[in-house]
Amino acid sequence: MPLTSFERGKLKIAAHVREELDRAGIKAQLIQCKSGGIHMPPDTARLIVTVDGTPSQLDLEAHEVEDCEDIVAGEVWRRIAGLLARVMRRGG
């Protein structure tokens, strides 16, 4: 069964975050882009980045995640960059 655009987008976002943290020399305990479940709004993916035991999160709408199936760019890239800037200030 092939992956959907949404699933490929979640994988691409997680890989992008890993690359950016590696580039900054920051070790993350967890990088997760998850969706579904009773604690998540429908049509939403939650990006969770945990550094030094402190989780930070960003909610992305399904269409934003699907737009990232090939490359993380545009407004989603800026929102993720803001999250990573906060993580790096704490963990760097």
HTML snippet that shows the backbone in 3Dmol.js (N, CA, C, O; Angstrom):
<script src="https://3Dmol.org/build/3Dmol-min.js"></script>
<div id="view" style="width:600px;height:400px;position:relative"></div>
<script>
const pdb = `
ATOM      1  N   MET A   1       0.850  -1.178   0.000  1.00  0.00           N
ATOM      2  CA  MET A   1       0.000   0.000   0.000  1.00  0.00           C
ATOM      3  C   MET A   1       0.898   1.245   0.000  1.00  0.00           C
ATOM      4  O   MET A   1       1.706   1.417   0.912  1.00  0.00           O
ATOM      5  N   PRO A   2       0.766   2.108  -1.005  1.00  0.00           N
ATOM      6  CA  PRO A   2       1.604   3.309  -1.077  1.00  0.00           C
ATOM      7  C   PRO A   2       1.220   4.330  -0.003  1.00  0.00           C
ATOM      8  O   PRO A   2       0.083   4.374   0.467  1.00  0.00           O
ATOM      9  N   LEU A   3       2.200   5.140   0.364  1.00  0.00           N
ATOM     10  CA  LEU A   3       1.956   6.208   1.331  1.00  0.00           C
ATOM     11  C   LEU A   3       1.140   7.322   0.686  1.00  0.00           C
ATOM     12  O   LEU A   3       1.260   7.584  -0.511  1.00  0.00           O
ATOM     13  N   THR A   4       0.311   7.972   1.492  1.00  0.00           N
ATOM     14  CA  THR A   4      -0.453   9.123   1.020  1.00  0.00           C
ATOM     15  C   THR A   4       0.433  10.369   1.030  1.00  0.00           C
ATOM     16  O   THR A   4       1.521  10.359   1.607  1.00  0.00           O
ATOM     17  N   SER A   5      -0.032  11.432   0.396  1.00  0.00           N
ATOM     18  CA  SER A   5       0.690  12.715   0.426  1.00  0.00           C
ATOM     19  C   SER A   5       0.864  13.198   1.855  1.00  0.00           C
ATOM     20  O   SER A   5       1.899  13.766   2.201  1.00  0.00           O
ATOM     21  N   PHE A   6      -0.148  12.973   2.687  1.00  0.00           N
ATOM     22  CA  PHE A   6      -0.100  13.384   4.094  1.00  0.00           C
ATOM     23  C   PHE A   6       0.998  12.614   4.833  1.00  0.00           C
ATOM     24  O   PHE A   6       1.774  13.209   5.580  1.00  0.00           O
ATOM     25  N   GLU A   7       1.066  11.309   4.632  1.00  0.00           N
ATOM     26  CA  GLU A   7       2.085  10.494   5.306  1.00  0.00           C
ATOM     27  C   GLU A   7       3.487  10.848   4.815  1.00  0.00           C
ATOM     28  O   GLU A   7       4.417  10.927   5.617  1.00  0.00           O
ATOM     29  N   ARG A   8       3.649  11.064   3.508  1.00  0.00           N
ATOM     30  CA  ARG A   8       4.957  11.470   2.975  1.00  0.00           C
ATOM     31  C   ARG A   8       5.352  12.841   3.509  1.00  0.00           C
ATOM     32  O   ARG A   8       6.524  13.077   3.801  1.00  0.00           O
ATOM     33  N   GLY A   9       4.383  13.750   3.640  1.00  0.00           N
ATOM     34  CA  GLY A   9       4.654  15.074   4.188  1.00  0.00           C
ATOM     35  C   GLY A   9       5.127  15.002   5.632  1.00  0.00           C
ATOM     36  O   GLY A   9       6.057  15.710   6.017  1.00  0.00           O
ATOM     37  N   LYS A  10       4.490  14.146   6.439  1.00  0.00           N
ATOM     38  CA  LYS A  10       4.925  13.989   7.835  1.00  0.00           C
ATOM     39  C   LYS A  10       6.360  13.485   7.904  1.00  0.00           C
ATOM     40  O   LYS A  10       7.147  13.966   8.719  1.00  0.00           O
ATOM     41  N   LEU A  11       6.705  12.524   7.058  1.00  0.00           N
ATOM     42  CA  LEU A  11       8.071  12.002   7.031  1.00  0.00           C
ATOM     43  C   LEU A  11       9.070  13.067   6.586  1.00  0.00           C
ATOM     44  O   LEU A  11      10.157  13.179   7.152  1.00  0.00           O
ATOM     45  N   LYS A  12       8.703  13.842   5.581  1.00  0.00           N
ATOM     46  CA  LYS A  12       9.588  14.894   5.077  1.00  0.00           C
ATOM     47  C   LYS A  12       9.813  15.969   6.142  1.00  0.00           C
ATOM     48  O   LYS A  12      10.930  16.463   6.298  1.00  0.00           O
ATOM     49  N   ILE A  13       8.756  16.332   6.873  1.00  0.00           N
ATOM     50  CA  ILE A  13       8.879  17.332   7.938  1.00  0.00           C
ATOM     51  C   ILE A  13       9.810  16.830   9.042  1.00  0.00           C
ATOM     52  O   ILE A  13      10.686  17.567   9.494  1.00  0.00           O
ATOM     53  N   ALA A  14       9.629  15.595   9.474  1.00  0.00           N
ATOM     54  CA  ALA A  14      10.487  15.033  10.527  1.00  0.00           C
ATOM     55  C   ALA A  14      11.949  15.000  10.068  1.00  0.00           C
ATOM     56  O   ALA A  14      12.844  15.323  10.848  1.00  0.00           O
ATOM     57  N   ALA A  15      12.196  14.617   8.824  1.00  0.00           N
ATOM     58  CA  ALA A  15      13.559  14.579   8.300  1.00  0.00           C
ATOM     59  C   ALA A  15      14.158  15.981   8.230  1.00  0.00           C
ATOM     60  O   ALA A  15      15.338  16.170   8.527  1.00  0.00           O
ATOM     61  N   HIS A  16      13.352  16.957   7.841  1.00  0.00           N
ATOM     62  CA  HIS A  16      13.805  18.347   7.781  1.00  0.00           C
ATOM     63  C   HIS A  16      14.219  18.832   9.165  1.00  0.00           C
ATOM     64  O   HIS A  16      15.266  19.461   9.318  1.00  0.00           O
ATOM     65  N   VAL A  17      13.403  18.542  10.169  1.00  0.00           N
ATOM     66  CA  VAL A  17      13.709  18.956  11.536  1.00  0.00           C
ATOM     67  C   VAL A  17      15.007  18.296  11.999  1.00  0.00           C
ATOM     68  O   VAL A  17      15.865  18.964  12.576  1.00  0.00           O
ATOM     69  N   ARG A  18      15.160  16.996  11.755  1.00  0.00           N
ATOM     70  CA  ARG A  18      16.389  16.284  12.138  1.00  0.00           C
ATOM     71  C   ARG A  18      17.613  16.931  11.497  1.00  0.00           C
ATOM     72  O   ARG A  18      18.630  17.142  12.158  1.00  0.00           O
ATOM     73  N   GLU A  19      17.509  17.241  10.221  1.00  0.00           N
ATOM     74  CA  GLU A  19      18.626  17.863   9.507  1.00  0.00           C
ATOM     75  C   GLU A  19      18.994  19.219  10.106  1.00  0.00           C
ATOM     76  O   GLU A  19      20.172  19.515  10.305  1.00  0.00           O
ATOM     77  N   GLU A  20      17.996  20.031  10.389  1.00  0.00           N
ATOM     78  CA  GLU A  20      18.259  21.359  10.945  1.00  0.00           C
ATOM     79  C   GLU A  20      18.884  21.272  12.344  1.00  0.00           C
ATOM     80  O   GLU A  20      19.800  22.031  12.659  1.00  0.00           O
ATOM     81  N   LEU A  21      18.398  20.359  13.173  1.00  0.00           N
ATOM     82  CA  LEU A  21      18.973  20.197  14.512  1.00  0.00           C
ATOM     83  C   LEU A  21      20.391  19.636  14.421  1.00  0.00           C
ATOM     84  O   LEU A  21      21.274  20.079  15.155  1.00  0.00           O
ATOM     85  N   ASP A  22      20.620  18.674  13.540  1.00  0.00           N
ATOM     86  CA  ASP A  22      21.970  18.133  13.351  1.00  0.00           C
ATOM     87  C   ASP A  22      22.922  19.233  12.908  1.00  0.00           C
ATOM     88  O   ASP A  22      24.049  19.322  13.396  1.00  0.00           O
ATOM     89  N   ARG A  23      22.473  20.057  11.997  1.00  0.00           N
ATOM     90  CA  ARG A  23      23.297  21.168  11.496  1.00  0.00           C
ATOM     91  C   ARG A  23      23.675  22.119  12.621  1.00  0.00           C
ATOM     92  O   ARG A  23      24.769  22.682  12.621  1.00  0.00           O
ATOM     93  N   ALA A  24      22.768  22.302  13.586  1.00  0.00           N
ATOM     94  CA  ALA A  24      23.024  23.194  14.727  1.00  0.00           C
ATOM     95  C   ALA A  24      23.757  22.482  15.861  1.00  0.00           C
ATOM     96  O   ALA A  24      24.111  23.108  16.860  1.00  0.00           O
ATOM     97  N   GLY A  25      23.987  21.174  15.709  1.00  0.00           N
ATOM     98  CA  GLY A  25      24.677  20.425  16.753  1.00  0.00           C
ATOM     99  C   GLY A  25      23.831  20.147  17.979  1.00  0.00           C
ATOM    100  O   GLY A  25      24.359  20.009  19.083  1.00  0.00           O
ATOM    101  N   ILE A  26      22.529  20.065  17.796  1.00  0.00           N
ATOM    102  CA  ILE A  26      21.609  19.828  18.910  1.00  0.00           C
ATOM    103  C   ILE A  26      21.067  18.411  18.803  1.00  0.00           C
ATOM    104  O   ILE A  26      20.576  17.996  17.753  1.00  0.00           O
ATOM    105  N   LYS A  27      21.163  17.681  19.899  1.00  0.00           N
ATOM    106  CA  LYS A  27      20.693  16.290  19.972  1.00  0.00           C
ATOM    107  C   LYS A  27      19.260  16.285  20.490  1.00  0.00           C
ATOM    108  O   LYS A  27      18.989  16.785  21.582  1.00  0.00           O
ATOM    109  N   ALA A  28      18.358  15.729  19.721  1.00  0.00           N
ATOM    110  CA  ALA A  28      16.949  15.620  20.127  1.00  0.00           C
ATOM    111  C   ALA A  28      16.676  14.216  20.628  1.00  0.00           C
ATOM    112  O   ALA A  28      17.148  13.239  20.047  1.00  0.00           O
ATOM    113  N   GLN A  29      15.905  14.116  21.717  1.00  0.00           N
ATOM    114  CA  GLN A  29      15.471  12.803  22.187  1.00  0.00           C
ATOM    115  C   GLN A  29      14.307  12.291  21.345  1.00  0.00           C
ATOM    116  O   GLN A  29      14.130  11.081  21.204  1.00  0.00           O
ATOM    117  N   LEU A  30      13.519  13.195  20.790  1.00  0.00           N
ATOM    118  CA  LEU A  30      12.331  12.804  20.043  1.00  0.00           C
ATOM    119  C   LEU A  30      12.024  13.835  18.967  1.00  0.00           C
ATOM    120  O   LEU A  30      12.019  15.039  19.223  1.00  0.00           O
ATOM    121  N   ILE A  31      11.772  13.350  17.778  1.00  0.00           N
ATOM    122  CA  ILE A  31      11.200  14.164  16.705  1.00  0.00           C
ATOM    123  C   ILE A  31      10.062  13.326  16.159  1.00  0.00           C
ATOM    124  O   ILE A  31      10.272  12.227  15.647  1.00  0.00           O
ATOM    125  N   GLN A  32       8.852  13.857  16.275  1.00  0.00           N
ATOM    126  CA  GLN A  32       7.682  13.082  15.876  1.00  0.00           C
ATOM    127  C   GLN A  32       6.689  13.998  15.184  1.00  0.00           C
ATOM    128  O   GLN A  32       6.461  15.127  15.619  1.00  0.00           O
ATOM    129  N   CYS A  33       6.111  13.511  14.123  1.00  0.00           N
ATOM    130  CA  CYS A  33       5.031  14.212  13.450  1.00  0.00           C
ATOM    131  C   CYS A  33       3.867  13.233  13.426  1.00  0.00           C
ATOM    132  O   CYS A  33       3.833  12.319  12.602  1.00  0.00           O
ATOM    133  N   LYS A  34       2.917  13.426  14.327  1.00  0.00           N
ATOM    134  CA  LYS A  34       1.849  12.440  14.480  1.00  0.00           C
ATOM    135  C   LYS A  34       0.484  13.056  14.207  1.00  0.00           C
ATOM    136  O   LYS A  34       0.310  14.275  14.213  1.00  0.00           O
ATOM    137  N   SER A  35      -0.476  12.170  13.966  1.00  0.00           N
ATOM    138  CA  SER A  35      -1.850  12.601  13.704  1.00  0.00           C
ATOM    139  C   SER A  35      -2.788  11.517  14.191  1.00  0.00           C
ATOM    140  O   SER A  35      -2.374  10.390  14.464  1.00  0.00           O
ATOM    141  N   GLY A  36      -4.045  11.872  14.294  1.00  0.00           N
ATOM    142  CA  GLY A  36      -5.056  10.905  14.726  1.00  0.00           C
ATOM    143  C   GLY A  36      -5.135  10.800  16.232  1.00  0.00           C
ATOM    144  O   GLY A  36      -4.361  11.427  16.956  1.00  0.00           O
ATOM    145  N   GLY A  37      -6.068  10.009  16.690  1.00  0.00           N
ATOM    146  CA  GLY A  37      -6.248   9.820  18.124  1.00  0.00           C
ATOM    147  C   GLY A  37      -7.277  10.780  18.697  1.00  0.00           C
ATOM    148  O   GLY A  37      -7.731  11.704  18.023  1.00  0.00           O
ATOM    149  N   ILE A  38      -7.631  10.548  19.933  1.00  0.00           N
ATOM    150  CA  ILE A  38      -8.691  11.339  20.556  1.00  0.00           C
ATOM    151  C   ILE A  38      -8.223  12.697  21.043  1.00  0.00           C
ATOM    152  O   ILE A  38      -9.047  13.574  21.301  1.00  0.00           O
ATOM    153  N   HIS A  39      -6.906  12.891  21.174  1.00  0.00           N
ATOM    154  CA  HIS A  39      -6.390  14.154  21.690  1.00  0.00           C
ATOM    155  C   HIS A  39      -5.904  15.100  20.596  1.00  0.00           C
ATOM    156  O   HIS A  39      -5.316  16.142  20.884  1.00  0.00           O
ATOM    157  N   MET A  40      -6.150  14.736  19.354  1.00  0.00           N
ATOM    158  CA  MET A  40      -5.716  15.552  18.223  1.00  0.00           C
ATOM    159  C   MET A  40      -6.925  16.072  17.464  1.00  0.00           C
ATOM    160  O   MET A  40      -7.876  15.330  17.220  1.00  0.00           O
ATOM    161  N   PRO A  41      -6.891  17.334  17.093  1.00  0.00           N
ATOM    162  CA  PRO A  41      -7.965  17.832  16.234  1.00  0.00           C
ATOM    163  C   PRO A  41      -7.948  17.090  14.894  1.00  0.00           C
ATOM    164  O   PRO A  41      -6.884  16.676  14.434  1.00  0.00           O
ATOM    165  N   PRO A  42      -9.112  16.918  14.266  1.00  0.00           N
ATOM    166  CA  PRO A  42      -9.132  16.246  12.961  1.00  0.00           C
ATOM    167  C   PRO A  42      -8.372  17.071  11.922  1.00  0.00           C
ATOM    168  O   PRO A  42      -8.278  18.293  12.035  1.00  0.00           O
ATOM    169  N   ASP A  43      -7.838  16.399  10.926  1.00  0.00           N
ATOM    170  CA  ASP A  43      -7.099  17.048   9.835  1.00  0.00           C
ATOM    171  C   ASP A  43      -5.929  17.884  10.332  1.00  0.00           C
ATOM    172  O   ASP A  43      -5.654  18.960   9.801  1.00  0.00           O
ATOM    173  N   THR A  44      -5.241  17.380  11.357  1.00  0.00           N
ATOM    174  CA  THR A  44      -4.107  18.071  11.952  1.00  0.00           C
ATOM    175  C   THR A  44      -2.981  17.083  12.190  1.00  0.00           C
ATOM    176  O   THR A  44      -3.217  15.922  12.524  1.00  0.00           O
ATOM    177  N   ALA A  45      -1.758  17.553  12.017  1.00  0.00           N
ATOM    178  CA  ALA A  45      -0.577  16.793  12.409  1.00  0.00           C
ATOM    179  C   ALA A  45       0.151  17.624  13.460  1.00  0.00           C
ATOM    180  O   ALA A  45       0.246  18.845  13.339  1.00  0.00           O
ATOM    181  N   ARG A  46       0.656  16.967  14.476  1.00  0.00           N
ATOM    182  CA  ARG A  46       1.383  17.657  15.541  1.00  0.00           C
ATOM    183  C   ARG A  46       2.859  17.277  15.449  1.00  0.00           C
ATOM    184  O   ARG A  46       3.229  16.108  15.562  1.00  0.00           O
ATOM    185  N   LEU A  47       3.683  18.290  15.241  1.00  0.00           N
ATOM    186  CA  LEU A  47       5.130  18.121  15.239  1.00  0.00           C
ATOM    187  C   LEU A  47       5.601  18.315  16.676  1.00  0.00           C
ATOM    188  O   LEU A  47       5.357  19.359  17.281  1.00  0.00           O
ATOM    189  N   ILE A  48       6.279  17.299  17.222  1.00  0.00           N
ATOM    190  CA  ILE A  48       6.793  17.355  18.590  1.00  0.00           C
ATOM    191  C   ILE A  48       8.294  17.155  18.529  1.00  0.00           C
ATOM    192  O   ILE A  48       8.783  16.181  17.957  1.00  0.00           O
ATOM    193  N   VAL A  49       9.024  18.093  19.129  1.00  0.00           N
ATOM    194  CA  VAL A  49      10.478  18.026  19.196  1.00  0.00           C
ATOM    195  C   VAL A  49      10.860  18.114  20.667  1.00  0.00           C
ATOM    196  O   VAL A  49      10.533  19.091  21.341  1.00  0.00           O
ATOM    197  N   THR A  50      11.554  17.089  21.166  1.00  0.00           N
ATOM    198  CA  THR A  50      11.976  17.072  22.567  1.00  0.00           C
ATOM    199  C   THR A  50      13.492  17.146  22.631  1.00  0.00           C
ATOM    200  O   THR A  50      14.196  16.296  22.087  1.00  0.00           O
ATOM    201  N   VAL A  51      13.980  18.181  23.307  1.00  0.00           N
ATOM    202  CA  VAL A  51      15.408  18.395  23.522  1.00  0.00           C
ATOM    203  C   VAL A  51      15.613  18.635  25.009  1.00  0.00           C
ATOM    204  O   VAL A  51      14.888  19.421  25.619  1.00  0.00           O
ATOM    205  N   ASP A  52      16.593  17.965  25.594  1.00  0.00           N
ATOM    206  CA  ASP A  52      16.885  18.084  27.029  1.00  0.00           C
ATOM    207  C   ASP A  52      15.649  17.846  27.881  1.00  0.00           C
ATOM    208  O   ASP A  52      15.463  18.506  28.904  1.00  0.00           O
ATOM    209  N   GLY A  53      14.806  16.913  27.470  1.00  0.00           N
ATOM    210  CA  GLY A  53      13.620  16.539  28.226  1.00  0.00           C
ATOM    211  C   GLY A  53      12.451  17.492  28.110  1.00  0.00           C
ATOM    212  O   GLY A  53      11.415  17.272  28.738  1.00  0.00           O
ATOM    213  N   THR A  54      12.590  18.550  27.318  1.00  0.00           N
ATOM    214  CA  THR A  54      11.529  19.547  27.178  1.00  0.00           C
ATOM    215  C   THR A  54      10.895  19.443  25.792  1.00  0.00           C
ATOM    216  O   THR A  54      11.559  19.688  24.785  1.00  0.00           O
ATOM    217  N   PRO A  55       9.604  19.076  25.739  1.00  0.00           N
ATOM    218  CA  PRO A  55       8.942  18.993  24.431  1.00  0.00           C
ATOM    219  C   PRO A  55       8.452  20.359  23.952  1.00  0.00           C
ATOM    220  O   PRO A  55       8.018  21.192  24.747  1.00  0.00           O
ATOM    221  N   SER A  56       8.529  20.569  22.666  1.00  0.00           N
ATOM    222  CA  SER A  56       7.942  21.729  22.002  1.00  0.00           C
ATOM    223  C   SER A  56       7.095  21.191  20.874  1.00  0.00           C
ATOM    224  O   SER A  56       7.433  20.173  20.270  1.00  0.00           O
ATOM    225  N   GLN A  57       6.000  21.862  20.585  1.00  0.00           N
ATOM    226  CA  GLN A  57       5.119  21.328  19.548  1.00  0.00           C
ATOM    227  C   GLN A  57       4.570  22.418  18.654  1.00  0.00           C
ATOM    228  O   GLN A  57       4.528  23.596  19.010  1.00  0.00           O
ATOM    229  N   LEU A  58       4.149  21.977  17.476  1.00  0.00           N
ATOM    230  CA  LEU A  58       3.555  22.845  16.474  1.00  0.00           C
ATOM    231  C   LEU A  58       2.484  22.042  15.762  1.00  0.00           C
ATOM    232  O   LEU A  58       2.760  20.946  15.276  1.00  0.00           O
ATOM    233  N   ASP A  59       1.281  22.556  15.691  1.00  0.00           N
ATOM    234  CA  ASP A  59       0.201  21.900  14.957  1.00  0.00           C
ATOM    235  C   ASP A  59       0.156  22.431  13.530  1.00  0.00           C
ATOM    236  O   ASP A  59       0.219  23.637  13.294  1.00  0.00           O
ATOM    237  N   LEU A  60       0.045  21.511  12.595  1.00  0.00           N
ATOM    238  CA  LEU A  60      -0.030  21.844  11.178  1.00  0.00           C
ATOM    239  C   LEU A  60      -1.303  21.252  10.596  1.00  0.00           C
ATOM    240  O   LEU A  60      -1.686  20.134  10.943  1.00  0.00           O
ATOM    241  N   GLU A  61      -1.956  21.990   9.718  1.00  0.00           N
ATOM    242  CA  GLU A  61      -3.157  21.494   9.065  1.00  0.00           C
ATOM    243  C   GLU A  61      -2.777  20.489   7.986  1.00  0.00           C
ATOM    244  O   GLU A  61      -1.667  20.523   7.454  1.00  0.00           O
ATOM    245  N   ALA A  62      -3.704  19.600   7.671  1.00  0.00           N
ATOM    246  CA  ALA A  62      -3.441  18.521   6.719  1.00  0.00           C
ATOM    247  C   ALA A  62      -2.929  19.058   5.389  1.00  0.00           C
ATOM    248  O   ALA A  62      -1.990  18.494   4.827  1.00  0.00           O
ATOM    249  N   HIS A  63      -3.515  20.120   4.875  1.00  0.00           N
ATOM    250  CA  HIS A  63      -3.070  20.636   3.573  1.00  0.00           C
ATOM    251  C   HIS A  63      -1.647  21.171   3.654  1.00  0.00           C
ATOM    252  O   HIS A  63      -0.914  21.110   2.666  1.00  0.00           O
ATOM    253  N   GLU A  64      -1.234  21.701   4.820  1.00  0.00           N
ATOM    254  CA  GLU A  64       0.143  22.161   4.985  1.00  0.00           C
ATOM    255  C   GLU A  64       1.120  20.982   4.945  1.00  0.00           C
ATOM    256  O   GLU A  64       2.185  21.064   4.333  1.00  0.00           O
ATOM    257  N   VAL A  65       0.743  19.900   5.599  1.00  0.00           N
ATOM    258  CA  VAL A  65       1.583  18.703   5.620  1.00  0.00           C
ATOM    259  C   VAL A  65       1.676  18.112   4.220  1.00  0.00           C
ATOM    260  O   VAL A  65       2.765  17.749   3.775  1.00  0.00           O
ATOM    261  N   GLU A  66       0.564  18.013   3.527  1.00  0.00           N
ATOM    262  CA  GLU A  66       0.563  17.463   2.166  1.00  0.00           C
ATOM    263  C   GLU A  66       1.424  18.297   1.227  1.00  0.00           C
ATOM    264  O   GLU A  66       2.065  17.754   0.327  1.00  0.00           O
ATOM    265  N   ASP A  67       1.443  19.621   1.430  1.00  0.00           N
ATOM    266  CA  ASP A  67       2.275  20.492   0.601  1.00  0.00           C
ATOM    267  C   ASP A  67       3.766  20.220   0.792  1.00  0.00           C
ATOM    268  O   ASP A  67       4.577  20.624  -0.041  1.00  0.00           O
ATOM    269  N   CYS A  68       4.137  19.536   1.884  1.00  0.00           N
ATOM    270  CA  CYS A  68       5.540  19.260   2.196  1.00  0.00           C
ATOM    271  C   CYS A  68       5.996  17.878   1.743  1.00  0.00           C
ATOM    272  O   CYS A  68       7.087  17.443   2.110  1.00  0.00           O
ATOM    273  N   GLU A  69       5.193  17.189   0.963  1.00  0.00           N
ATOM    274  CA  GLU A  69       5.574  15.820   0.596  1.00  0.00           C
ATOM    275  C   GLU A  69       6.856  15.779  -0.238  1.00  0.00           C
ATOM    276  O   GLU A  69       7.553  14.765  -0.234  1.00  0.00           O
ATOM    277  N   ASP A  70       7.180  16.857  -0.950  1.00  0.00           N
ATOM    278  CA  ASP A  70       8.415  16.896  -1.738  1.00  0.00           C
ATOM    279  C   ASP A  70       9.497  17.749  -1.087  1.00  0.00           C
ATOM    280  O   ASP A  70      10.670  17.376  -1.090  1.00  0.00           O
ATOM    281  N   ILE A  71       9.104  18.895  -0.527  1.00  0.00           N
ATOM    282  CA  ILE A  71      10.061  19.799   0.102  1.00  0.00           C
ATOM    283  C   ILE A  71       9.326  20.651   1.137  1.00  0.00           C
ATOM    284  O   ILE A  71       8.177  21.044   0.932  1.00  0.00           O
ATOM    285  N   VAL A  72      10.005  20.928   2.249  1.00  0.00           N
ATOM    286  CA  VAL A  72       9.442  21.803   3.275  1.00  0.00           C
ATOM    287  C   VAL A  72       9.810  23.227   2.874  1.00  0.00           C
ATOM    288  O   VAL A  72      10.988  23.585   2.854  1.00  0.00           O
ATOM    289  N   ALA A  73       8.804  24.039   2.554  1.00  0.00           N
ATOM    290  CA  ALA A  73       9.056  25.381   2.046  1.00  0.00           C
ATOM    291  C   ALA A  73       7.926  26.320   2.449  1.00  0.00           C
ATOM    292  O   ALA A  73       6.925  25.899   3.030  1.00  0.00           O
ATOM    293  N   GLY A  74       8.104  27.592   2.132  1.00  0.00           N
ATOM    294  CA  GLY A  74       7.055  28.586   2.325  1.00  0.00           C
ATOM    295  C   GLY A  74       6.702  28.833   3.782  1.00  0.00           C
ATOM    296  O   GLY A  74       7.566  28.822   4.659  1.00  0.00           O
ATOM    297  N   GLU A  75       5.434  29.052   4.019  1.00  0.00           N
ATOM    298  CA  GLU A  75       4.953  29.397   5.363  1.00  0.00           C
ATOM    299  C   GLU A  75       5.182  28.261   6.354  1.00  0.00           C
ATOM    300  O   GLU A  75       5.487  28.515   7.520  1.00  0.00           O
ATOM    301  N   VAL A  76       5.041  27.027   5.916  1.00  0.00           N
ATOM    302  CA  VAL A  76       5.289  25.892   6.815  1.00  0.00           C
ATOM    303  C   VAL A  76       6.755  25.900   7.245  1.00  0.00           C
ATOM    304  O   VAL A  76       7.057  25.682   8.418  1.00  0.00           O
ATOM    305  N   TRP A  77       7.666  26.151   6.306  1.00  0.00           N
ATOM    306  CA  TRP A  77       9.090  26.222   6.633  1.00  0.00           C
ATOM    307  C   TRP A  77       9.328  27.313   7.678  1.00  0.00           C
ATOM    308  O   TRP A  77      10.080  27.099   8.629  1.00  0.00           O
ATOM    309  N   ARG A  78       8.698  28.476   7.512  1.00  0.00           N
ATOM    310  CA  ARG A  78       8.870  29.583   8.470  1.00  0.00           C
ATOM    311  C   ARG A  78       8.324  29.219   9.850  1.00  0.00           C
ATOM    312  O   ARG A  78       8.937  29.542  10.867  1.00  0.00           O
ATOM    313  N   ARG A  79       7.179  28.550   9.884  1.00  0.00           N
ATOM    314  CA  ARG A  79       6.603  28.156  11.177  1.00  0.00           C
ATOM    315  C   ARG A  79       7.487  27.129  11.878  1.00  0.00           C
ATOM    316  O   ARG A  79       7.685  27.204  13.090  1.00  0.00           O
ATOM    317  N   ILE A  80       8.015  26.178  11.126  1.00  0.00           N
ATOM    318  CA  ILE A  80       8.918  25.183  11.704  1.00  0.00           C
ATOM    319  C   ILE A  80      10.220  25.858  12.150  1.00  0.00           C
ATOM    320  O   ILE A  80      10.761  25.518  13.203  1.00  0.00           O
ATOM    321  N   ALA A  81      10.719  26.799  11.368  1.00  0.00           N
ATOM    322  CA  ALA A  81      11.931  27.530  11.742  1.00  0.00           C
ATOM    323  C   ALA A  81      11.730  28.270  13.069  1.00  0.00           C
ATOM    324  O   ALA A  81      12.647  28.332  13.888  1.00  0.00           O
ATOM    325  N   GLY A  82      10.545  28.826  13.281  1.00  0.00           N
ATOM    326  CA  GLY A  82      10.249  29.496  14.550  1.00  0.00           C
ATOM    327  C   GLY A  82      10.268  28.516  15.716  1.00  0.00           C
ATOM    328  O   GLY A  82      10.811  28.821  16.778  1.00  0.00           O
ATOM    329  N   LEU A  83       9.683  27.351  15.522  1.00  0.00           N
ATOM    330  CA  LEU A  83       9.708  26.313  16.551  1.00  0.00           C
ATOM    331  C   LEU A  83      11.145  25.904  16.847  1.00  0.00           C
ATOM    332  O   LEU A  83      11.532  25.789  18.010  1.00  0.00           O
ATOM    333  N   LEU A  84      11.928  25.686  15.810  1.00  0.00           N
ATOM    334  CA  LEU A  84      13.306  25.258  16.001  1.00  0.00           C
ATOM    335  C   LEU A  84      14.152  26.345  16.661  1.00  0.00           C
ATOM    336  O   LEU A  84      15.055  26.033  17.437  1.00  0.00           O
ATOM    337  N   ALA A  85      13.878  27.598  16.369  1.00  0.00           N
ATOM    338  CA  ALA A  85      14.609  28.689  17.031  1.00  0.00           C
ATOM    339  C   ALA A  85      14.357  28.637  18.544  1.00  0.00           C
ATOM    340  O   ALA A  85      15.282  28.832  19.332  1.00  0.00           O
ATOM    341  N   ARG A  86      13.122  28.377  18.947  1.00  0.00           N
ATOM    342  CA  ARG A  86      12.818  28.267  20.380  1.00  0.00           C
ATOM    343  C   ARG A  86      13.533  27.062  20.983  1.00  0.00           C
ATOM    344  O   ARG A  86      14.102  27.151  22.071  1.00  0.00           O
ATOM    345  N   VAL A  87      13.503  25.933  20.271  1.00  0.00           N
ATOM    346  CA  VAL A  87      14.179  24.720  20.760  1.00  0.00           C
ATOM    347  C   VAL A  87      15.683  24.951  20.886  1.00  0.00           C
ATOM    348  O   VAL A  87      16.293  24.549  21.877  1.00  0.00           O
ATOM    349  N   MET A  88      16.271  25.589  19.898  1.00  0.00           N
ATOM    350  CA  MET A  88      17.712  25.816  19.891  1.00  0.00           C
ATOM    351  C   MET A  88      18.153  26.787  20.995  1.00  0.00           C
ATOM    352  O   MET A  88      19.244  26.640  21.546  1.00  0.00           O
ATOM    353  N   ARG A  89      17.323  27.762  21.316  1.00  0.00           N
ATOM    354  CA  ARG A  89      17.655  28.676  22.418  1.00  0.00           C
ATOM    355  C   ARG A  89      17.730  27.919  23.729  1.00  0.00           C
ATOM    356  O   ARG A  89      18.580  28.199  24.575  1.00  0.00           O
ATOM    357  N   ARG A  90      16.825  26.951  23.893  1.00  0.00           N
ATOM    358  CA  ARG A  90      16.809  26.149  25.132  1.00  0.00           C
ATOM    359  C   ARG A  90      17.896  25.088  25.130  1.00  0.00           C
ATOM    360  O   ARG A  90      18.545  24.845  26.148  1.00  0.00           O
ATOM    361  N   GLY A  91      18.092  24.450  23.959  1.00  0.00           N
ATOM    362  CA  GLY A  91      18.962  23.278  23.917  1.00  0.00           C
ATOM    363  C   GLY A  91      20.355  23.535  23.400  1.00  0.00           C
ATOM    364  O   GLY A  91      21.196  22.636  23.415  1.00  0.00           O
ATOM    365  N   GLY A  92      20.614  24.730  22.950  1.00  0.00           N
ATOM    366  CA  GLY A  92      21.915  24.961  22.315  1.00  0.00           C
ATOM    367  C   GLY A  92      22.920  25.576  23.155  1.00  0.00           C
ATOM    368  O   GLY A  92      24.042  25.807  22.706  1.00  0.00           O
TER     369      GLY A  92
END
`;
const viewer = $3Dmol.createViewer("view");
viewer.addModel(pdb, "pdb");
viewer.setStyle({}, {cartoon: {color: "spectrum"}});
viewer.zoomTo();
viewer.render();
</script>
